[in-house]
Amino acid sequence: MDQIFSEQVRVPDAVVSVAFDKAWSFVEKDPLLAHNLKAVLHSRLRTYLECSIRNGERNALNLANEAIRNLRAELAPSTGQ
């Protein structure tokens, strides 16, 4: 993963990489997100990870879960309920 975080936010690359990989392994198989382009999913997932890191989260699992929740809220089709 390229350098996506500002110099002000110091998060070990390993944490970011693990968080992205955990989230992606779920997202790429999620039937609610399957209609989206892979490039869009990657980009939005990355954006949500960046946001959580800026808000102080440093736990890879929490980063991944929050990004997945946000991605589904934004891109999963509405059920109309």
Secondary structure as UniProt FT lines:
FT   TURN            7..8
FT   HELIX           13..27
FT   TURN            28..29
FT   TURN            31..35
FT   HELIX           38..54
FT   TURN            55..56
FT   HELIX           60..75
//
